[in-house]
Amino acid sequence: ATEGIGQFQEALGNPFKQQAYISAFGLGIWHAGISDWDNTGFFLKRALKGSPDLNSALYHLAEVSYAQENYLSARGFLERYFEDGSSSPQSLLLAVHNKMKLSADEIARNYARLLRSRYPSAGEVITAMELLETDDHG
């Protein structure tokens, strides 16, 4: 793993490397795997700067913001992620979680409905429905 990190860092330091944002993205994902949120955010933002349309960086930055309990920031990254019609079961479930933290329960329900309609067989649907049910009764 350390050798791979060194290769990413070497690529980032190479001024002739046209797609250094890919290395920054890889380093961000690696740091996410060890829950090093500060470095994850740093490298993902660097990747996004190098490629503003790198939607997967937006999603992962939303995850980082949520993990750091920065729910407004997570909302912003998710909104940018969803702007072009992108979605995944994971991103929609994160939106449900995040909206609930922001006490926007009706919007959370809307995301849960969207999750259920787009990905009816995804396990995240059950999780979202259980969250909303628990919130309604708890």
Order of alpha helices (4+ residues) and beta strands (2+ residues): alpha-alpha-alpha-alpha-alpha-alpha-alpha-alpha
